């Protein structure tokens, strides 16, 4: 947990994402909804909560969890493949790599 002072006024999720440039606004909003952000000592779970410049914030950013890449037998249309290269006709809507909310069924899982 890191206690901080808000550099400016605005939405809580926007201020948190500006204080932590490695976080997207949607990730900052998720931290707020998960109860990992306190404003003036009180946990706030509304990303749209208003912050004033100079307000005290405490943000708990959990350590990233390693992704377990497990091969999956998913249908792929391989156009070309050799030892170094694969050209895939990816289906529309297929997620390319694991991300929050998409831990399985990605192109990476299929390629493994």
N, C-alpha and C positions, 0 to 999 in steps of 0.2 A: 504494500500500500504506500502511495506517495501523497502526502498532503501538499497542496498547491494553492496558489491564488489565481483567480481568473483574470486574465489580461484584458478582457473586454466583456461587454454585455452581449447577451444573445441566448439562443437555444442551448440547452445543456449538452445535447449530443454534438452540436457543432463546436462548442467550446472544448469539449473533451477531445474531439478529433483534431483540433488545432494544437492542443497541448501535447498530443501524442501523434505526430505525423505518420507513424507506421500503422495507425488505425484508420480504417475508412469510417465514414460517418455512420454507415449501417452497423459496423462492428461496435462503434462507440454507443450507438442506440441500444444494441443488444446488451452491452455491459450495464447500461442504465436499467433496462428491463429486468436483468438478472439480479439487481440489487447490489451491484458492485461499485456504485458511485454514491458518495454522500455529499450533500450541499449544506454547508454551515453545520456539520455534525449530524445531520439527519439523512438517512437513506432516502433517495428519490428514485421512483421507478417510471417516471414519465420523461421520455426523451425531449419533449417539447417544453419542459419546465424552464422558466426564465432565470438566467444567471446575470448578476450585476458585476461590473468590473470591481475587482478586489474581493469578491466572495471567496470563502474558503471551500476548497474541493478536496475530497479524498477519493482516489481512483485505485481500484484493485484490478490490475490487468493480470490474469492468470498466465502462467507459462504455456507456450504452445504445446499441444499434444502431438507427438509424432504420428504421422499417418501410416497405417499398415496397408501396404499395397498387396492385395491378394489377387492373383490371376482369376479372371472370370471368363467363362465360355459365352461370349456375346457375338452375335452375327456381325461380321465386318465384310465390306466389299473392298478387298485389296486389289488395287489396280496394278501395282508393281512392287516387287520386294527383292532385295538382295541382302548381302551381309551388312551393309551400312545404311540402307535407305528403305523406307516403306512409304508408298503413296497410297493413301486410303481415301475412298469416296465415303466420307463421314455422313451418317444419316442426320438430317435436320433435327435439331433439338437434343442431340447427344452431347452431354457435357464432356469436355476434353480432359480435364484433370480434376482430382478430388479437391473439394473446397467445402466450407461450412454448408451443410445441407445437402451435399452431394458426395457422400463417402463411398458409394458403390456405383457400379454401372457406368463408369466413365470409359472414354476411349483408351486411357492409360491402362485401366484394368483389363480391357479386352486385348490390348497389344501384348501385355505380359503373358 
